[in-house]
Amino acid sequence: MKILHTSDIHFGISLKEHPLIAEQKQVSEQILKAVKEQNADAIIIAGDVFDRAVTNARALSLYNDFITALHTAKIPVFIIAGNHDAPERLALLDKLLCKSDIYISGKLTAQIEPIELGNCHIYLIPYFNLDTAKSLYPDEVFASYQQAFSHVTKNIFKDLDKSKFNIAVSHCYAQGGQLSDSDRAAKLGQASIVSADVFKGFNYTALGHLHAPHFINDKKNIRYSGTPYPYSFGEKGGAKTLTLIDTENGKISEIPLKYTRNLRTIEGTYLEVLEKTRNDKNKDDYVRINIIDRYPEASLYETFKKEYEYLLSFDGMQLKDPTTVATLTAESIAKMEPKELLESFYNGREEQLGEFELEWFQKAIDTVMEGDDKQ
């Protein structure tokens, strides 16, 4: 069987406050095209279907059209909730939908039963936090997220049918995963990191959460599919792809994705960037410009904004105040952790943060990340 693996579609997401509905429609069309061209027997979406727990009507409509098209093409769909999804909303009518070969797991259950598809057993492990695991297994004592996750997969391995090609679908931060600029939730939630060893009993593990497509183990059977579209200028690691698994021989291949509008960074001196602009044939892209020899004045911004309708970020030399503390640019702020931002705010001030304040600030961040934007 051939199974397509993707994740982190983030229906409803915006880039620098610019809605990406048109781009996500194109993503949906490319996924549907790949399913047909590759004669895929099923598709896996490993979490973060939506960007927010409560999303907008256009995102819901796009999701509805996408899943309906897959069902019309008679393609079984396997979906789990990610940390951005509202589990209850995503899994609404799940028992009814499974009769139409649309399998959705919103919340973790104490016993995860396999879903049989051809020669495969597929296990859906949605995003969960430590408190959820503790409530599901009251007789167990979990000192860490690693222990909780290991208990979940060990329960599966007790009844694993090794004559089948066993696939785990999970949304988590697995050790060895490569972070990109848009993986902010993963950076903040590193207490919830799990070892790749928890997936050792599966023939293939379809991961979601991190945005770059990559394997995290030498055997190359534990993989992040990555987002089907770049959601930040800092995302690196090559082109966006879909992952295709052949369960007959275990072969894993990538299907490249292309877009009419890409994300690009143009950097150099003012004259260099001006020259690049004059010769640019792709002025409809989302663009970030960084001028390295001039300050980011409004007049310069207006010059380039006339050339690029979708100029979403403009930076230049950093200003410095009399105390020689550099003023942070928007891009440098985007790369900083909340704790770094807080310390930067207090840098050079009379009032200083103590260990007590920093500890409570970190606890607040951890609490927010446990519930993401649902709180």
MODA-V967659 format. One record per backbone hydrogen bond with DSSP energy under -1.0 kcal/mol. CO is the residue of the C=O (numbers start at 1). NH is the residue of the N-H. E is the energy in kcal/mol with one decimal. If there is no record, write none. Layout:
BEGIN
co = (CO | CO)
nh = (NH | NH)
e = (E | E)
END
This chain:
BEGIN
co = (1 | 2 | 3 | 4 | 5 | 6 | 10 | 11 | 13 | 15 | 18 | 20 | 21 | 22 | 23 | 24 | 25 | 26 | 27 | 28 | 29 | 30 | 31 | 32 | 33 | 34 | 35 | 42 | 43 | 44 | 45 | 45 | 47 | 48 | 49 | 56 | 57 | 58 | 59 | 60 | 61 | 62 | 63 | 64 | 65 | 66 | 67 | 68 | 69 | 70 | 71 | 76 | 77 | 78 | 79 | 81 | 86 | 87 | 89 | 91 | 93 | 94 | 97 | 97 | 98 | 101 | 103 | 105 | 115 | 117 | 119 | 120 | 121 | 122 | 123 | 129 | 130 | 131 | 132 | 133 | 137 | 144 | 145 | 146 | 147 | 148 | 149 | 150 | 151 | 152 | 153 | 154 | 156 | 161 | 165 | 166 | 166 | 167 | 168 | 169 | 170 | 173 | 174 | 180 | 183 | 184 | 185 | 189 | 190 | 194 | 195 | 196 | 197 | 199 | 204 | 205 | 206 | 207 | 208 | 211 | 214 | 221 | 222 | 223 | 224 | 232 | 240 | 242 | 243 | 244 | 245 | 246 | 251 | 253 | 255 | 262 | 264 | 266 | 268 | 269 | 270 | 271 | 272 | 273 | 274 | 275 | 277 | 282 | 286 | 287 | 287 | 288 | 289 | 290 | 294 | 295 | 297 | 298 | 299 | 300 | 301 | 302 | 304 | 308 | 310 | 313 | 315 | 319 | 321 | 325 | 329 | 330 | 333 | 337 | 338 | 339 | 340 | 341 | 342 | 346 | 354 | 355 | 356 | 357 | 358 | 359 | 360 | 361 | 362 | 363 | 364 | 365 | 366 | 367 | 368 | 371)
nh = (247 | 41 | 245 | 44 | 243 | 46 | 13 | 51 | 20 | 18 | 15 | 24 | 25 | 26 | 27 | 28 | 29 | 30 | 31 | 32 | 33 | 34 | 35 | 36 | 37 | 38 | 40 | 4 | 78 | 6 | 47 | 80 | 8 | 10 | 11 | 60 | 61 | 62 | 63 | 64 | 65 | 66 | 67 | 68 | 69 | 70 | 71 | 72 | 73 | 75 | 74 | 43 | 103 | 45 | 105 | 127 | 90 | 91 | 92 | 94 | 97 | 98 | 100 | 102 | 101 | 77 | 79 | 81 | 122 | 120 | 165 | 117 | 167 | 115 | 169 | 133 | 134 | 135 | 136 | 137 | 140 | 148 | 149 | 150 | 151 | 152 | 153 | 154 | 155 | 156 | 157 | 158 | 159 | 164 | 121 | 203 | 204 | 123 | 206 | 125 | 208 | 194 | 177 | 183 | 187 | 188 | 189 | 192 | 193 | 175 | 198 | 199 | 200 | 202 | 168 | 223 | 170 | 225 | 172 | 227 | 224 | 205 | 216 | 207 | 214 | 235 | 257 | 255 | 5 | 253 | 3 | 250 | 246 | 244 | 242 | 286 | 288 | 290 | 292 | 273 | 274 | 275 | 276 | 277 | 278 | 279 | 280 | 285 | 264 | 312 | 313 | 266 | 315 | 268 | 317 | 297 | 301 | 302 | 303 | 304 | 305 | 306 | 308 | 311 | 287 | 289 | 291 | 327 | 324 | 321 | 333 | 334 | 336 | 341 | 342 | 343 | 344 | 345 | 346 | 349 | 358 | 359 | 360 | 361 | 362 | 363 | 364 | 365 | 366 | 367 | 368 | 369 | 370 | 371 | 372 | 374)
e = (-3.0 | -3.5 | -2.8 | -3.3 | -2.2 | -2.5 | -2.0 | -2.1 | -1.9 | -1.7 | -2.8 | -2.5 | -2.0 | -1.7 | -2.1 | -2.3 | -2.1 | -2.2 | -2.4 | -2.3 | -2.2 | -2.5 | -2.4 | -1.8 | -2.9 | -2.5 | -2.2 | -2.5 | -2.5 | -2.6 | -1.6 | -1.7 | -2.4 | -2.5 | -3.1 | -1.9 | -2.4 | -2.1 | -2.4 | -2.6 | -2.5 | -2.2 | -2.7 | -2.2 | -2.2 | -1.9 | -2.3 | -2.7 | -1.7 | -2.5 | -1.7 | -2.0 | -3.3 | -3.1 | -2.5 | -2.6 | -2.8 | -2.1 | -1.3 | -1.9 | -2.8 | -2.0 | -2.1 | -1.7 | -1.5 | -2.5 | -3.2 | -1.9 | -2.4 | -2.3 | -2.9 | -2.2 | -2.9 | -2.2 | -2.6 | -1.7 | -2.3 | -1.9 | -1.8 | -2.0 | -1.9 | -1.6 | -2.8 | -2.5 | -1.8 | -1.8 | -2.1 | -2.3 | -1.8 | -1.1 | -2.5 | -1.2 | -1.2 | -1.8 | -1.6 | -1.7 | -1.7 | -3.2 | -3.2 | -3.0 | -1.7 | -2.1 | -2.0 | -2.0 | -1.9 | -2.1 | -1.9 | -2.2 | -1.3 | -3.7 | -1.5 | -1.8 | -1.7 | -2.0 | -2.1 | -2.4 | -2.1 | -1.4 | -1.4 | -1.4 | -2.9 | -2.5 | -2.2 | -3.1 | -1.8 | -1.2 | -2.3 | -2.8 | -3.4 | -2.4 | -2.6 | -2.0 | -2.7 | -3.1 | -2.2 | -2.7 | -2.3 | -2.4 | -2.1 | -2.8 | -2.4 | -2.0 | -2.2 | -2.4 | -1.9 | -1.4 | -1.2 | -1.4 | -2.5 | -2.2 | -1.2 | -3.2 | -2.7 | -1.8 | -3.0 | -2.4 | -2.0 | -2.4 | -1.6 | -1.8 | -2.5 | -1.5 | -2.3 | -1.2 | -2.5 | -2.7 | -2.9 | -2.7 | -2.7 | -1.5 | -2.1 | -2.0 | -1.3 | -2.2 | -2.3 | -2.3 | -2.3 | -2.1 | -1.6 | -2.0 | -2.2 | -2.3 | -2.1 | -2.4 | -2.2 | -1.9 | -2.1 | -2.1 | -2.5 | -2.2 | -2.2 | -2.5 | -1.8 | -1.1 | -1.0 | -2.3)
END
